Amino acid sequence: VFSRRLKDLLSLNPDFSRRDVELLKWGRHFRLSENAKVVVGRNQKENEVISSLRKKADTMFRVDSFPGPTVLATRNPSMEGIELAAAITVAYSDTPSDQSESVRVTRGCNDWSVLARKRGKSDFYRFMI
């Protein structure tokens, strides 16, 4: 798993930082596009580590009403990428099946919400690194 993540990092972000390498050790990784990757925390410890590795330019996602992962999007996802990351956030949360949920999105000092419907995790396997 780590080697796939490293290969992805080297091929799409040749000017990577030490922080980028550290992120490879944590969570589930999904490649949304050449310009966007998300890291999804699997438990409280990973959520804390992922939060601590956040840069100001990164985008953070959290479900408002149910327990769930901390999700970090590196680089600059498009609006389509933000909507996809919000859907992944809801899929890995405790939101009940087929329910829509508000996801808090934070980039820098900006905060807004995106509504995403709960889908099966298998809907996102094709994006997994």
N, CA, C and O atoms as a GROMACS GRO file, in nm:
protein
  516
    1VAL      N    1   0.083  -0.119   0.000
    1VAL     CA    2   0.000   0.000   0.000
    1VAL      C    3   0.087   0.125   0.000
    1VAL      O    4   0.065   0.216  -0.080
    2PHE      N    5   0.187   0.130   0.090
    2PHE     CA    6   0.273   0.247   0.098
    2PHE      C    7   0.344   0.272  -0.034
    2PHE      O    8   0.356   0.386  -0.077
    3SER      N    9   0.391   0.165  -0.099
    3SER     CA   10   0.464   0.182  -0.225
    3SER      C   11   0.374   0.240  -0.334
    3SER      O   12   0.419   0.321  -0.415
    4ARG      N   13   0.246   0.198  -0.339
    4ARG     CA   14   0.152   0.257  -0.437
    4ARG      C   15   0.132   0.406  -0.410
    4ARG      O   16   0.129   0.487  -0.503
    5ARG      N   17   0.120   0.439  -0.283
    5ARG     CA   18   0.101   0.580  -0.246
    5ARG      C   19   0.224   0.663  -0.281
    5ARG      O   20   0.212   0.776  -0.330
    6LEU      N   21   0.342   0.607  -0.256
    6LEU     CA   22   0.466   0.678  -0.288
    6LEU      C   23   0.481   0.697  -0.438
    6LEU      O   24   0.520   0.805  -0.483
    7LYS      N   25   0.452   0.594  -0.514
    7LYS     CA   26   0.459   0.603  -0.660
    7LYS      C   27   0.364   0.711  -0.711
    7LYS      O   28   0.400   0.791  -0.797
    8ASP      N   29   0.242   0.715  -0.657
    8ASP     CA   30   0.144   0.818  -0.694
    8ASP      C   31   0.199   0.957  -0.662
    8ASP      O   32   0.188   1.049  -0.744
    9LEU      N   33   0.256   0.974  -0.544
    9LEU     CA   34   0.311   1.103  -0.503
    9LEU      C   35   0.424   1.147  -0.596
    9LEU      O   36   0.427   1.261  -0.641
   10LEU      N   37   0.516   1.057  -0.624
   10LEU     CA   38   0.630   1.090  -0.710
   10LEU      C   39   0.588   1.125  -0.853
   10LEU      O   40   0.647   1.212  -0.916
   11SER      N   41   0.486   1.057  -0.903
   11SER     CA   42   0.445   1.081  -1.041
   11SER      C   43   0.363   1.209  -1.058
   11SER      O   44   0.370   1.274  -1.162
   12LEU      N   45   0.286   1.246  -0.956
   12LEU     CA   46   0.196   1.361  -0.972
   12LEU      C   47   0.237   1.484  -0.892
   12LEU      O   48   0.180   1.592  -0.909
   13ASN      N   49   0.336   1.470  -0.805
   13ASN     CA   50   0.380   1.583  -0.725
   13ASN      C   51   0.531   1.574  -0.702
   13ASN      O   52   0.575   1.549  -0.590
   14PRO      N   53   0.610   1.594  -0.809
   14PRO     CA   54   0.755   1.577  -0.796
   14PRO      C   55   0.822   1.674  -0.698
   14PRO      O   56   0.933   1.647  -0.652
   15ASP      N   57   0.758   1.785  -0.666
   15ASP     CA   58   0.814   1.881  -0.570
   15ASP      C   59   0.751   1.861  -0.431
   15ASP      O   60   0.720   1.958  -0.362
   16PHE      N   61   0.733   1.736  -0.392
   16PHE     CA   62   0.668   1.702  -0.266
   16PHE      C   63   0.752   1.747  -0.147
   16PHE      O   64   0.872   1.772  -0.158
   17SER      N   65   0.685   1.756  -0.032
   17SER     CA   66   0.750   1.797   0.092
   17SER      C   67   0.759   1.679   0.189
   17SER      O   68   0.703   1.572   0.165
   18ARG      N   69   0.828   1.701   0.297
   18ARG     CA   70   0.837   1.600   0.403
   18ARG      C   71   0.698   1.568   0.457
   18ARG      O   72   0.668   1.453   0.488
   19ARG      N   73   0.613   1.670   0.470
   19ARG     CA   74   0.477   1.652   0.517
   19ARG      C   75   0.399   1.559   0.424
   19ARG      O   76   0.322   1.476   0.470
   20ASP      N   77   0.419   1.573   0.292
   20ASP     CA   78   0.351   1.487   0.196
   20ASP      C   79   0.388   1.340   0.217
   20ASP      O   80   0.303   1.252   0.207
   21VAL      N   81   0.514   1.315   0.246
   21VAL     CA   82   0.560   1.178   0.273
   21VAL      C   83   0.500   1.129   0.405
   21VAL      O   84   0.458   1.014   0.414
   22GLU      N   85   0.494   1.213   0.506
   22GLU     CA   86   0.435   1.175   0.635
   22GLU      C   87   0.288   1.138   0.619
   22GLU      O   88   0.241   1.043   0.683
   23LEU      N   89   0.216   1.209   0.536
   23LEU     CA   90   0.074   1.178   0.514
   23LEU      C   91   0.053   1.039   0.455
   23LEU      O   92  -0.052   0.978   0.476
   24LEU      N   93   0.152   0.989   0.380
   24LEU     CA   94   0.139   0.857   0.318
   24LEU      C   95   0.119   0.746   0.422
   24LEU      O   96   0.066   0.640   0.390
   25LYS      N   97   0.161   0.770   0.544
   25LYS     CA   98   0.155   0.669   0.650
   25LYS      C   99   0.016   0.657   0.714
   25LYS      O  100  -0.010   0.562   0.787
   26TRP      N  101  -0.072   0.752   0.687
   26TRP     CA  102  -0.197   0.762   0.762
   26TRP      C  103  -0.319   0.752   0.672
   26TRP      O  104  -0.318   0.802   0.560
   27GLY      N  105  -0.423   0.688   0.720
   27GLY     CA  106  -0.555   0.691   0.659
   27GLY      C  107  -0.568   0.615   0.528
   27GLY      O  108  -0.479   0.541   0.486
   28ARG      N  109  -0.683   0.636   0.466
   28ARG     CA  110  -0.712   0.583   0.332
   28ARG      C  111  -0.688   0.697   0.234
   28ARG      O  112  -0.724   0.812   0.262
   29HIS      N  113  -0.627   0.666   0.121
   29HIS     CA  114  -0.594   0.770   0.021
   29HIS      C  115  -0.678   0.748  -0.104
   29HIS      O  116  -0.692   0.636  -0.154
   30PHE      N  117  -0.732   0.858  -0.156
   30PHE     CA  118  -0.813   0.856  -0.277
   30PHE      C  119  -0.761   0.963  -0.372
   30PHE      O  120  -0.745   1.078  -0.332
   31ARG      N  121  -0.736   0.926  -0.496
   31ARG     CA  122  -0.693   1.020  -0.598
   31ARG      C  123  -0.817   1.066  -0.674
   31ARG      O  124  -0.879   0.986  -0.745
   32LEU      N  125  -0.855   1.193  -0.658
   32LEU     CA  126  -0.974   1.247  -0.723
   32LEU      C  127  -0.944   1.297  -0.863
   32LEU      O  128  -1.026   1.285  -0.953
   33SER      N  129  -0.825   1.354  -0.879
   33SER     CA  130  -0.780   1.406  -1.009
   33SER      C  131  -0.630   1.426  -0.998
   33SER      O  132  -0.571   1.403  -0.893
   34GLU      N  133  -0.568   1.470  -1.106
   34GLU     CA  134  -0.424   1.497  -1.099
   34GLU      C  135  -0.393   1.604  -0.996
   34GLU      O  136  -0.285   1.606  -0.938
   35ASN      N  137  -0.489   1.694  -0.973
   35ASN     CA  138  -0.466   1.806  -0.882
   35ASN      C  139  -0.524   1.786  -0.743
   35ASN      O  140  -0.513   1.876  -0.659
   36ALA      N  141  -0.584   1.672  -0.715
   36ALA     CA  142  -0.647   1.657  -0.584
   36ALA      C  143  -0.641   1.512  -0.535
   36ALA      O  144  -0.670   1.418  -0.608
   37LYS      N  145  -0.602   1.501  -0.409
   37LYS     CA  146  -0.600   1.373  -0.340
   37LYS      C  147  -0.661   1.396  -0.203
   37LYS      O  148  -0.641   1.502  -0.144
   38VAL      N  149  -0.736   1.297  -0.152
   38VAL     CA  150  -0.788   1.309  -0.016
   38VAL      C  151  -0.734   1.196   0.070
   38VAL      O  152  -0.711   1.085   0.024
   39VAL      N  153  -0.716   1.228   0.197
   39VAL     CA  154  -0.673   1.133   0.298
   39VAL      C  155  -0.785   1.128   0.401
   39VAL      O  156  -0.826   1.230   0.456
   40VAL      N  157  -0.834   1.006   0.428
   40VAL     CA  158  -0.949   0.984   0.516
   40VAL      C  159  -0.901   0.912   0.642
   40VAL      O  160  -0.848   0.802   0.634
   41GLY      N  161  -0.921   0.975   0.757
   41GLY     CA  162  -0.883   0.912   0.884
   41GLY      C  163  -0.968   0.789   0.912
   41GLY      O  164  -1.088   0.787   0.885
   42ARG      N  165  -0.903   0.684   0.968
   42ARG     CA  166  -0.974   0.559   0.999
   42ARG      C  167  -1.018   0.549   1.144
   42ARG      O  168  -1.102   0.466   1.179
   43ASN      N  169  -0.960   0.633   1.230
   43ASN     CA  170  -0.994   0.630   1.372
   43ASN      C  171  -0.954   0.765   1.433
   43ASN      O  172  -0.901   0.852   1.365
   44GLN      N  173  -0.982   0.781   1.562
   44GLN     CA  174  -0.957   0.909   1.629
   44GLN      C  175  -0.811   0.952   1.620
   44GLN      O  176  -0.782   1.068   1.593
   45LYS      N  177  -0.718   0.857   1.642
   45LYS     CA  178  -0.575   0.891   1.637
   45LYS      C  179  -0.536   0.941   1.498
   45LYS      O  180  -0.467   1.042   1.485
   46GLU      N  181  -0.581   0.870   1.394
   46GLU     CA  182  -0.550   0.915   1.257
   46GLU      C  183  -0.613   1.050   1.228
   46GLU      O  184  -0.553   1.134   1.162
   47ASN      N  185  -0.736   1.070   1.276
   47ASN     CA  186  -0.800   1.200   1.256
   47ASN      C  187  -0.716   1.312   1.316
   47ASN      O  188  -0.698   1.417   1.255
   48GLU      N  189  -0.664   1.289   1.436
   48GLU     CA  190  -0.580   1.390   1.502
   48GLU      C  191  -0.450   1.414   1.426
   48GLU      O  192  -0.409   1.529   1.409
   49VAL      N  193  -0.386   1.307   1.380
   49VAL     CA  194  -0.260   1.322   1.306
   49VAL      C  195  -0.286   1.396   1.174
   49VAL      O  196  -0.212   1.488   1.138
   50ILE      N  197  -0.390   1.356   1.102
   50ILE     CA  198  -0.422   1.420   0.974
   50ILE      C  199  -0.450   1.569   0.997
   50ILE      O  200  -0.403   1.653   0.920
   51SER      N  201  -0.526   1.601   1.101
   51SER     CA  202  -0.554   1.743   1.133
   51SER      C  203  -0.425   1.819   1.162
   51SER      O  204  -0.409   1.934   1.120
   52SER      N  205  -0.332   1.755   1.234
   52SER     CA  206  -0.207   1.822   1.270
   52SER      C  207  -0.116   1.846   1.149
   52SER      O  208  -0.031   1.935   1.152
   53LEU      N  209  -0.134   1.767   1.043
   53LEU     CA  210  -0.050   1.780   0.923
   53LEU      C  211  -0.110   1.876   0.820
   53LEU      O  212  -0.053   1.897   0.714
   54ARG      N  213  -0.224   1.933   0.852
   54ARG     CA  214  -0.293   2.024   0.759
   54ARG      C  215  -0.212   2.152   0.737
   54ARG      O  216  -0.159   2.212   0.831
   55LYS      N  217  -0.204   2.191   0.610
   55LYS     CA  218  -0.147   2.320   0.573
   55LYS      C  219  -0.262   2.417   0.546
   55LYS      O  220  -0.375   2.375   0.522
   56LYS      N  221  -0.232   2.544   0.550
   56LYS     CA  222  -0.336   2.647   0.530
   56LYS      C  223  -0.406   2.631   0.394
   56LYS      O  224  -0.526   2.658   0.384
   57ALA      N  225  -0.334   2.589   0.292
   57ALA     CA  226  -0.391   2.576   0.158
   57ALA      C  227  -0.472   2.448   0.140
   57ALA      O  228  -0.543   2.434   0.040
   58ASP      N  229  -0.463   2.354   0.235
   58ASP     CA  230  -0.539   2.229   0.226
   58ASP      C  231  -0.686   2.255   0.255
   58ASP      O  232  -0.723   2.358   0.311
   59THR      N  233  -0.770   2.160   0.217
   59THR     CA  234  -0.913   2.167   0.242
   59THR      C  235  -0.951   2.054   0.336
   59THR      O  236  -0.917   1.938   0.310
   60MET      N  237  -1.020   2.087   0.445
   60MET     CA  238  -1.060   1.989   0.546
   60MET      C  239  -1.211   1.967   0.538
   60MET      O  240  -1.288   2.060   0.515
   61PHE      N  241  -1.252   1.840   0.557
   61PHE     CA  242  -1.393   1.802   0.552
   61PHE      C  243  -1.429   1.728   0.680
   61PHE      O  244  -1.354   1.643   0.726
   62ARG      N  245  -1.547   1.763   0.737
   62ARG     CA  246  -1.600   1.692   0.854
   62ARG      C  247  -1.752   1.693   0.847
   62ARG      O  248  -1.814   1.792   0.810
   63VAL      N  249  -1.810   1.578   0.885
   63VAL     CA  250  -1.957   1.569   0.893
   63VAL      C  251  -2.001   1.644   1.017
   63VAL      O  252  -1.938   1.634   1.123
   64ASP      N  253  -2.110   1.721   1.005
   64ASP     CA  254  -2.157   1.803   1.116
   64ASP      C  255  -2.228   1.724   1.226
   64ASP      O  256  -2.203   1.749   1.344
   65SER      N  257  -2.315   1.631   1.192
   65SER     CA  258  -2.408   1.574   1.289
   65SER      C  259  -2.379   1.433   1.337
   65SER      O  260  -2.444   1.387   1.431
   66PHE      N  261  -2.285   1.364   1.277
   66PHE     CA  262  -2.257   1.226   1.314
   66PHE      C  263  -2.107   1.206   1.329
   66PHE      O  264  -2.029   1.280   1.268
   67PRO      N  265  -2.064   1.107   1.409
   67PRO     CA  266  -1.921   1.077   1.415
   67PRO      C  267  -1.871   1.036   1.276
   67PRO      O  268  -1.942   0.970   1.200
   68GLY      N  269  -1.750   1.075   1.247
   68GLY     CA  270  -1.694   1.040   1.117
   68GLY      C  271  -1.550   1.081   1.106
   68GLY      O  272  -1.491   1.132   1.202
   69PRO      N  273  -1.493   1.060   0.990
   69PRO     CA  274  -1.350   1.085   0.971
   69PRO      C  275  -1.318   1.233   0.952
   69PRO      O  276  -1.403   1.314   0.916
   70THR      N  277  -1.193   1.262   0.977
   70THR     CA  278  -1.135   1.387   0.930
   70THR      C  279  -1.084   1.356   0.790
   70THR      O  280  -1.013   1.257   0.770
   71VAL      N  281  -1.118   1.440   0.694
   71VAL     CA  282  -1.076   1.419   0.556
   71VAL      C  283  -0.999   1.543   0.511
   71VAL      O  284  -1.046   1.656   0.526
   72LEU      N  285  -0.882   1.520   0.457
   72LEU     CA  286  -0.794   1.627   0.414
   72LEU      C  287  -0.772   1.617   0.264
   72LEU      O  288  -0.730   1.513   0.214
   73ALA      N  289  -0.801   1.723   0.191
   73ALA     CA  290  -0.772   1.730   0.048
   73ALA      C  291  -0.648   1.816   0.030
   73ALA      O  292  -0.643   1.932   0.072
   74THR      N  293  -0.548   1.758  -0.034
   74THR     CA  294  -0.425   1.833  -0.060
   74THR      C  295  -0.438   1.904  -0.194
   74THR      O  296  -0.522   1.870  -0.277
   75ARG      N  297  -0.354   2.002  -0.211
   75ARG     CA  298  -0.352   2.086  -0.330
   75ARG      C  299  -0.482   2.163  -0.341
   75ARG      O  300  -0.530   2.216  -0.240
   76ASN      N  301  -0.541   2.170  -0.459
   76ASN     CA  302  -0.656   2.258  -0.477
   76ASN      C  303  -0.766   2.188  -0.555
   76ASN      O  304  -0.771   2.199  -0.678
   77PRO      N  305  -0.854   2.114  -0.487
   77PRO     CA  306  -0.959   2.043  -0.561
   77PRO      C  307  -1.058   2.139  -0.626
   77PRO      O  308  -1.087   2.246  -0.574
   78SER      N  309  -1.109   2.097  -0.740
   78SER     CA  310  -1.214   2.173  -0.809
   78SER      C  311  -1.343   2.160  -0.728
   78SER      O  312  -1.347   2.087  -0.630
   79MET      N  313  -1.448   2.231  -0.769
   79MET     CA  314  -1.577   2.218  -0.702
   79MET      C  315  -1.628   2.075  -0.714
   79MET      O  316  -1.685   2.021  -0.619
   80GLU      N  317  -1.606   2.013  -0.828
   80GLU     CA  318  -1.644   1.872  -0.845
   80GLU      C  319  -1.566   1.783  -0.748
   80GLU      O  320  -1.621   1.690  -0.690
   81GLY      N  321  -1.437   1.813  -0.730
   81GLY     CA  322  -1.355   1.739  -0.634
   81GLY      C  323  -1.400   1.760  -0.491
   81GLY      O  324  -1.397   1.668  -0.410
   82ILE      N  325  -1.443   1.881  -0.459
   82ILE     CA  326  -1.495   1.911  -0.325
   82ILE      C  327  -1.622   1.832  -0.300
   82ILE      O  328  -1.640   1.776  -0.191
   83GLU      N  329  -1.710   1.826  -0.398
   83GLU     CA  330  -1.834   1.749  -0.383
   83GLU      C  331  -1.804   1.599  -0.368
   83GLU      O  332  -1.869   1.531  -0.290
   84LEU      N  333  -1.707   1.549  -0.443
   84LEU     CA  334  -1.668   1.408  -0.432
   84LEU      C  335  -1.606   1.380  -0.295
   84LEU      O  336  -1.636   1.278  -0.233
   85ALA      N  337  -1.518   1.469  -0.247
   85ALA     CA  338  -1.457   1.452  -0.115
   85ALA      C  339  -1.564   1.456  -0.005
   85ALA      O  340  -1.555   1.382   0.093
   86ALA      N  341  -1.664   1.542  -0.021
   86ALA     CA  342  -1.774   1.548   0.076
   86ALA      C  343  -1.851   1.417   0.076
   86ALA      O  344  -1.890   1.368   0.182
   87ALA      N  345  -1.874   1.359  -0.041
   87ALA     CA  346  -1.945   1.230  -0.051
   87ALA      C  347  -1.863   1.119   0.014
   87ALA      O  348  -1.919   1.032   0.081
   88ILE      N  349  -1.732   1.120  -0.004
   88ILE     CA  350  -1.645   1.021   0.061
   88ILE      C  351  -1.651   1.039   0.212
   88ILE      O  352  -1.657   0.941   0.287
   89THR      N  353  -1.651   1.164   0.259
   89THR     CA  354  -1.659   1.193   0.401
   89THR      C  355  -1.786   1.132   0.461
   89THR      O  356  -1.781   1.069   0.567
   90VAL      N  357  -1.898   1.152   0.394
   90VAL     CA  358  -2.026   1.098   0.443
   90VAL      C  359  -2.025   0.945   0.437
   90VAL      O  360  -2.075   0.880   0.529
   91ALA      N  361  -1.970   0.888   0.331
   91ALA     CA  362  -1.967   0.741   0.317
   91ALA      C  363  -1.892   0.675   0.432
   91ALA      O  364  -1.930   0.567   0.476
   92TYR      N  365  -1.786   0.738   0.480
   92TYR     CA  366  -1.707   0.680   0.588
   92TYR      C  367  -1.749   0.729   0.727
   92TYR      O  368  -1.682   0.701   0.826
   93SER      N  369  -1.860   0.801   0.734
   93SER     CA  370  -1.914   0.848   0.862
   93SER      C  371  -2.023   0.753   0.911
   93SER      O  372  -2.056   0.656   0.844
   94ASP      N  373  -2.077   0.783   1.028
   94ASP     CA  374  -2.187   0.705   1.084
   94ASP      C  375  -2.324   0.758   1.040
   94ASP      O  376  -2.426   0.722   1.100
   95THR      N  377  -2.328   0.841   0.938
   95THR     CA  378  -2.455   0.888   0.882
   95THR      C  379  -2.537   0.768   0.837
   95THR      O  380  -2.484   0.680   0.770
   96PRO      N  381  -2.667   0.764   0.873
   96PRO     CA  382  -2.751   0.651   0.828
   96PRO      C  383  -2.757   0.640   0.676
   96PRO      O  384  -2.745   0.740   0.604
   97SER      N  385  -2.776   0.518   0.628
   97SER     CA  386  -2.783   0.489   0.483
   97SER      C  387  -2.887   0.574   0.414
   97SER      O  388  -2.994   0.602   0.469
   98ASP      N  389  -2.855   0.614   0.291
   98ASP     CA  390  -2.944   0.690   0.204
   98ASP      C  391  -2.991   0.822   0.262
   98ASP      O  392  -3.092   0.877   0.218
   99GLN      N  393  -2.921   0.874   0.359
   99GLN     CA  394  -2.954   1.005   0.415
   99GLN      C  395  -2.854   1.107   0.362
   99GLN      O  396  -2.738   1.074   0.340
  100SER      N  397  -2.899   1.228   0.341
  100SER     CA  398  -2.808   1.336   0.304
  100SER      C  399  -2.760   1.404   0.430
  100SER      O  400  -2.832   1.415   0.529
  101GLU      N  401  -2.636   1.451   0.426
  101GLU     CA  402  -2.577   1.512   0.545
  101GLU      C  403  -2.494   1.633   0.505
  101GLU      O  404  -2.433   1.636   0.398
  102SER      N  405  -2.491   1.731   0.592
  102SER     CA  406  -2.411   1.851   0.572
  102SER      C  407  -2.266   1.822   0.610
  102SER      O  408  -2.239   1.768   0.717
  103VAL      N  409  -2.175   1.858   0.522
  103VAL     CA  410  -2.032   1.840   0.546
  103VAL      C  411  -1.969   1.979   0.556
  103VAL      O  412  -1.984   2.062   0.466
  104ARG      N  413  -1.900   2.003   0.666
  104ARG     CA  414  -1.831   2.131   0.684
  104ARG      C  415  -1.699   2.126   0.608
  104ARG      O  416  -1.619   2.034   0.625
  105VAL      N  417  -1.677   2.225   0.523
  105VAL     CA  418  -1.558   2.234   0.439
  105VAL      C  419  -1.480   2.358   0.485
  105VAL      O  420  -1.535   2.467   0.495
  106THR      N  421  -1.351   2.340   0.513
  106THR     CA  422  -1.268   2.451   0.558
  106THR      C  423  -1.143   2.457   0.472
  106THR      O  424  -1.070   2.359   0.458
  107ARG      N  425  -1.119   2.575   0.416
  107ARG     CA  426  -0.994   2.602   0.342
  107ARG      C  427  -0.944   2.737   0.388
  107ARG      O  428  -1.011   2.839   0.370
  108GLY      N  429  -0.826   2.738   0.448
  108GLY     CA  430  -0.773   2.863   0.503
  108GLY      C  431  -0.868   2.917   0.610
  108GLY      O  432  -0.900   2.847   0.706
  109CYS      N  433  -0.912   3.040   0.593
  109CYS     CA  434  -1.006   3.102   0.688
  109CYS      C  435  -1.151   3.088   0.642
  109CYS      O  436  -1.243   3.136   0.709
  110ASN      N  437  -1.173   3.024   0.528
  110ASN     CA  438  -1.308   3.011   0.473
  110ASN      C  439  -1.373   2.881   0.519
  110ASN      O  440  -1.309   2.776   0.522
  111ASP      N  441  -1.499   2.891   0.553
  111ASP     CA  442  -1.578   2.778   0.603
  111ASP      C  443  -1.712   2.778   0.531
  111ASP      O  444  -1.779   2.881   0.526
  112TRP      N  445  -1.752   2.665   0.477
  112TRP     CA  446  -1.884   2.654   0.416
  112TRP      C  447  -1.932   2.510   0.426
  112TRP      O  448  -1.856   2.423   0.468
  113SER      N  449  -2.056   2.485   0.387
  113SER     CA  450  -2.111   2.350   0.395
  113SER      C  451  -2.152   2.300   0.258
  113SER      O  452  -2.193   2.378   0.171
  114VAL      N  453  -2.140   2.169   0.240
  114VAL     CA  454  -2.182   2.100   0.118
  114VAL      C  455  -2.272   1.985   0.162
  114VAL      O  456  -2.241   1.914   0.257
  115LEU      N  457  -2.383   1.967   0.092
  115LEU     CA  458  -2.474   1.858   0.123
  115LEU      C  459  -2.436   1.736   0.039
  115LEU      O  460  -2.420   1.747  -0.083
  116ALA      N  461  -2.421   1.621   0.104
  116ALA     CA  462  -2.384   1.498   0.032
  116ALA      C  463  -2.471   1.383   0.082
  116ALA      O  464  -2.500   1.372   0.201
  117ARG      N  465  -2.512   1.298  -0.011
  117ARG     CA  466  -2.594   1.181   0.022
  117ARG      C  467  -2.503   1.064   0.056
  117ARG      O  468  -2.400   1.043  -0.006
  118LYS      N  469  -2.544   0.987   0.157
  118LYS     CA  470  -2.468   0.867   0.197
  118LYS      C  471  -2.475   0.764   0.084
  118LYS      O  472  -2.583   0.727   0.038
  119ARG      N  473  -2.358   0.720   0.042
  119ARG     CA  474  -2.345   0.615  -0.059
  119ARG      C  475  -2.257   0.505  -0.002
  119ARG      O  476  -2.191   0.524   0.100
  120GLY      N  477  -2.256   0.392  -0.067
  120GLY     CA  478  -2.171   0.282  -0.024
  120GLY      C  479  -2.025   0.313  -0.045
  120GLY      O  480  -1.989   0.381  -0.141
  121LYS      N  481  -1.942   0.264   0.042
  121LYS     CA  482  -1.796   0.284   0.029
  121LYS      C  483  -1.744   0.228  -0.102
  121LYS      O  484  -1.649   0.281  -0.159
  122SER      N  485  -1.807   0.122  -0.150
  122SER     CA  486  -1.761   0.059  -0.274
  122SER      C  487  -1.775   0.153  -0.394
  122SER      O  488  -1.708   0.133  -0.496
  123ASP      N  489  -1.860   0.254  -0.385
  123ASP     CA  490  -1.873   0.353  -0.492
  123ASP      C  491  -1.743   0.430  -0.514
  123ASP      O  492  -1.723   0.489  -0.620
  124PHE      N  493  -1.656   0.429  -0.415
  124PHE     CA  494  -1.534   0.511  -0.420
  124PHE      C  495  -1.406   0.429  -0.433
  124PHE      O  496  -1.297   0.486  -0.438
  125TYR      N  497  -1.417   0.297  -0.439
  125TYR     CA  498  -1.298   0.212  -0.447
  125TYR      C  499  -1.213   0.244  -0.569
  125TYR      O  500  -1.090   0.232  -0.564
  126ARG      N  501  -1.275   0.285  -0.679
  126ARG     CA  502  -1.198   0.313  -0.801
  126ARG      C  503  -1.104   0.432  -0.784
  126ARG      O  504  -1.010   0.448  -0.862
  127PHE      N  505  -1.128   0.514  -0.684
  127PHE     CA  506  -1.040   0.629  -0.658
  127PHE      C  507  -0.930   0.597  -0.558
  127PHE      O  508  -0.837   0.677  -0.540
  128MET      N  509  -0.938   0.482  -0.493
  128MET     CA  510  -0.846   0.449  -0.385
  128MET      C  511  -0.705   0.418  -0.438
  128MET      O  512  -0.688   0.350  -0.539
  129ILE      N  513  -0.608   0.472  -0.366
  129ILE     CA  514  -0.467   0.447  -0.401
  129ILE      C  515  -0.418   0.333  -0.312
  129ILE      O  516  -0.302   0.293  -0.322
   0.00000   0.00000   0.00000
